[in-house]
Each structure stands twice: as C-alpha cells, then as structure tokens.
Amino acid sequence: MKVNEVKKIAKLHGVKTTRKSKADIIKQIQIVEGNFDCFATPSDGYCDQDSCLWRPDCFKAA
C-alpha cells in the first residue's frame, strides 16, 4: 500500500502523520483500532493475524 493511501486511512482514524514513517503511521493505526502495534515485526516469517489489512506490506518491511 502506498504512503498516501496509508495517510488517508490514518486521517479517518484521527492519527497524525506529520514527520512519521509509513511504519510508524501504520503502528498508530493498529493501536487506534485496538490491535497490537506489530507492523514489520513477524518473526521467522510467521504471523497469526491472517485478516490484517497490513499483512502484505508487513512481510515486505520485516
């Protein structure tokens, strides 16, 4: 997902995006949604959050 798309989602959740990396913005969104702020942290290529919106980008960033 491109940064502009992430920023649009962040805006919907009231997450500020100024001077934050894509990963930091996503982690803030995860917290606001009531999820773990685990973006880009799957260990050994494993993640049990199958329905996570960020999953494809997460594995790329890890």
Kinemage of the C-alpha trace (Angstrom):
@kinemage 1
@onewidth
@group {chain A} dominant
@subgroup {mainchain}
@vectorlist {calphas} color= white
{ca met a 1} P 0.000 0.000 0.000
{ca lys a 2} L 1.345 3.420 -0.879
{ca val a 3} L 2.034 6.066 1.763
{ca asn a 4} L -0.757 8.325 0.506
{ca glu a 5} L -3.285 5.513 0.979
{ca val a 6} L -1.968 4.871 4.485
{ca lys a 7} L -2.272 8.583 5.292
{ca lys a 8} L -5.912 8.596 4.147
{ca ile a 9} L -6.686 5.701 6.487
{ca ala a 10} L -4.793 7.457 9.276
{ca lys a 11} L -6.868 10.585 8.781
{ca leu a 12} L -10.072 8.555 9.129
{ca his a 13} L -8.797 7.303 12.499
{ca gly a 14} L -7.541 10.703 13.669
{ca val a 15} L -3.889 9.634 13.523
{ca lys a 16} L -1.398 12.421 12.875
{ca thr a 17} L 1.082 11.675 10.110
{ca thr a 18} L 3.448 14.637 10.177
{ca arg a 19} L 7.106 13.587 10.343
{ca lys a 20} L 6.249 9.897 10.798
{ca ser a 21} L 7.413 6.988 8.711
{ca lys a 22} L 4.940 4.708 6.978
{ca ala a 23} L 5.649 2.011 9.573
{ca asp a 24} L 5.043 4.390 12.490
{ca ile a 25} L 1.765 5.584 10.963
{ca ile a 26} L 0.579 2.014 10.494
{ca lys a 27} L 1.511 1.120 14.075
{ca gln a 28} L -0.507 4.088 15.356
{ca ile a 29} L -3.487 2.988 13.255
{ca gln a 30} L -3.171 -0.527 14.677
{ca ile a 31} L -3.294 0.852 18.221
{ca val a 32} L -6.327 3.031 17.496
{ca glu a 33} L -8.093 0.013 16.006
{ca gly a 34} L -7.432 -1.924 19.224
{ca asn a 35} L -4.811 -4.239 17.727
{ca phe a 36} L -1.188 -4.935 18.552
{ca asp a 37} L 1.243 -2.432 17.017
{ca cys a 38} L 3.202 -5.215 15.381
{ca phe a 39} L 3.777 -3.922 11.841
{ca ala a 40} L 7.056 -5.202 10.329
{ca thr a 41} L 7.799 -7.489 13.269
{ca pro a 42} L 6.830 -11.040 12.230
{ca ser a 43} L 9.498 -13.379 13.499
{ca asp a 44} L 10.655 -16.214 11.275
{ca gly a 45} L 8.114 -15.168 8.624
{ca tyr a 46} L 5.199 -16.132 10.875
{ca cys a 47} L 2.153 -14.055 11.771
{ca asp a 48} L -1.170 -15.327 13.082
{ca gln a 49} L -3.092 -12.200 12.047
{ca asp a 50} L -4.443 -13.595 8.772
{ca ser a 51} L -7.053 -10.879 8.201
{ca cys a 52} L -4.766 -7.913 8.885
{ca leu a 53} L -5.001 -5.130 6.311
{ca trp a 54} L -1.256 -4.512 6.566
{ca arg a 55} L -0.137 -8.142 6.202
{ca pro a 56} L 1.330 -7.947 2.652
{ca asp a 57} L 3.334 -4.797 3.416
{ca cys a 58} L 4.287 -6.118 6.834
{ca phe a 59} L 6.213 -9.080 5.498
{ca lys a 60} L 7.966 -6.892 2.927
{ca ala a 61} L 9.030 -4.418 5.611
{ca ala a 62} L 10.195 -7.034 8.118
